[in-house]
Amino acid sequence: MYLCSVPVKHFELNVSDGDHLTVGDVIRCLAVTDYPPVSYYWQQHLNESWQQLKQQDDDNVDDNSGTTLTLSKASVYTLRCVANVTIGNTKFTDVSHRITLYVVKSGLCF
Protein backbone atom coordinates (compact mmCIF):
# COMPACT_ATOMS: atom_id res chain seq x y z
CA MET A 1 0.00 0.00 0.00
CA TYR A 2 1.41 3.39 -0.99
CA LEU A 3 0.26 6.51 0.83
CA CYS A 4 0.57 9.89 -0.82
CA SER A 5 -0.03 11.89 2.33
CA VAL A 6 0.38 11.65 6.06
CA PRO A 7 -2.63 10.19 7.90
CA VAL A 8 -3.18 13.17 10.25
CA LYS A 9 -3.60 16.39 8.31
CA HIS A 10 -4.02 18.72 11.29
CA PHE A 11 -5.62 19.02 14.70
CA GLU A 12 -8.61 21.09 15.68
CA LEU A 13 -8.77 22.16 19.33
CA ASN A 14 -11.68 24.07 20.82
CA VAL A 15 -9.25 26.04 23.03
CA SER A 16 -6.26 28.23 22.30
CA ASP A 17 -2.93 28.70 23.99
CA GLY A 18 -3.29 31.03 26.99
CA ASP A 19 -7.05 30.57 27.44
CA HIS A 20 -8.53 31.12 30.91
CA LEU A 21 -11.08 28.43 31.79
CA THR A 22 -13.13 27.26 34.78
CA VAL A 23 -13.01 23.92 36.59
CA GLY A 24 -15.51 21.63 34.88
CA ASP A 25 -14.98 23.08 31.40
CA VAL A 26 -14.55 20.51 28.66
CA ILE A 27 -11.88 20.77 26.00
CA ARG A 28 -12.00 18.86 22.73
CA CYS A 29 -9.50 17.63 20.18
CA LEU A 30 -10.21 16.33 16.70
CA ALA A 31 -7.64 15.16 14.17
CA VAL A 32 -8.51 15.75 10.56
CA THR A 33 -7.59 12.57 8.71
CA ASP A 34 -8.59 10.63 5.64
CA TYR A 35 -8.07 7.31 7.41
CA PRO A 36 -10.47 6.72 10.33
CA PRO A 37 -10.79 5.31 12.87
CA VAL A 38 -8.51 7.39 15.03
CA SER A 39 -7.70 6.71 18.67
CA TYR A 40 -6.91 9.67 20.89
CA TYR A 41 -5.47 10.54 24.24
CA TRP A 42 -4.35 13.67 26.07
CA GLN A 43 -0.89 14.25 27.48
CA GLN A 44 0.13 16.73 30.17
CA HIS A 45 3.63 18.16 30.48
CA LEU A 46 4.82 17.42 34.03
CA ASN A 47 8.32 17.14 35.46
CA GLU A 48 9.99 17.82 32.11
CA SER A 49 8.16 15.00 30.31
CA TRP A 50 4.83 14.26 28.64
CA GLN A 51 2.52 11.99 30.66
CA GLN A 52 -0.66 10.41 29.38
CA LEU A 53 -3.82 11.48 31.18
CA LYS A 54 -6.37 8.94 32.28
CA GLN A 55 -9.02 8.48 29.63
CA GLN A 56 -12.61 9.27 30.48
CA ASP A 57 -14.16 6.99 27.88
CA ASP A 58 -14.12 3.19 27.86
CA ASP A 59 -14.01 3.32 24.07
CA ASN A 60 -11.18 5.55 22.89
CA VAL A 61 -11.70 4.94 19.17
CA ASP A 62 -13.97 7.46 17.52
CA ASP A 63 -14.02 8.16 13.83
CA ASN A 64 -15.21 11.77 13.63
CA SER A 65 -15.94 13.29 17.02
CA GLY A 66 -12.46 13.43 18.56
CA THR A 67 -11.82 13.23 22.27
CA THR A 68 -12.78 15.38 25.23
CA LEU A 69 -11.19 16.16 28.56
CA THR A 70 -12.96 17.67 31.57
CA LEU A 71 -10.70 20.02 33.51
CA SER A 72 -11.19 18.76 37.05
CA LYS A 73 -9.01 21.03 39.19
CA ALA A 74 -7.72 24.58 39.30
CA SER A 75 -4.22 24.64 37.87
CA VAL A 76 -2.07 25.69 34.95
CA TYR A 77 -2.19 22.90 32.39
CA THR A 78 0.24 22.36 29.53
CA LEU A 79 -1.43 19.84 27.25
CA ARG A 80 -1.29 18.27 23.85
CA CYS A 81 -3.52 15.83 22.03
CA VAL A 82 -2.19 12.61 20.50
CA ALA A 83 -3.85 10.80 17.60
CA ASN A 84 -3.09 7.26 16.46
CA VAL A 85 -4.12 5.93 13.08
CA THR A 86 -3.52 2.33 12.01
CA ILE A 87 -3.38 1.54 8.30
CA GLY A 88 -2.76 -2.10 7.54
CA ASN A 89 0.02 -3.15 9.90
CA THR A 90 1.46 0.34 10.29
CA LYS A 91 0.62 2.64 13.20
CA PHE A 92 1.00 6.39 12.68
CA THR A 93 1.13 8.77 15.64
CA ASP A 94 0.92 12.54 15.51
CA VAL A 95 0.62 15.20 18.21
CA SER A 96 -1.02 18.60 18.30
CA HIS A 97 0.81 21.76 19.25
CA ARG A 98 1.12 22.33 22.99
CA ILE A 99 -1.29 24.65 24.73
CA THR A 100 -1.12 26.22 28.18
CA LEU A 101 -4.47 26.70 29.89
CA TYR A 102 -5.20 28.63 33.10
CA VAL A 103 -8.02 26.91 34.98
CA VAL A 104 -9.68 28.46 38.05
CA LYS A 105 -12.62 27.60 40.29
CA SER A 106 -15.88 29.30 39.38
CA GLY A 107 -15.95 32.91 40.56
CA LEU A 108 -12.17 33.23 40.93
CA CYS A 109 -9.58 34.63 38.57
CA PHE A 110 -5.83 34.72 38.04
URJO-V762328 format. One line per field, one symbol per residue. psi: psi as a letter, one per 40 degrees, with the letter a starting at -180 (. if undefined). burial: b if it has 24 or more other ideal C-beta (glycine too) atoms within 12 Angstrom, else e. A space follows every 50 residues. Layout:
BEGIN
psi=???
burial=???
END
This chain:
BEGIN
psi=hhheiidhdiihieiiheihiiheihiihhhhiegiihiiiiihhhfeih hhihididhehhdeeaiihhheihihhhiiihhhhhhbehhhhiiiiiih ihhiiheii.
burial=eeeeeebbeebbbebeeeeebeeebebbbbbbbebeebbbbbbbeeeeee eebeeeeeebebeeebbbbebeeeeebbbbbbbbbeeeeeebebbbeebe bbbeeeeeee
END
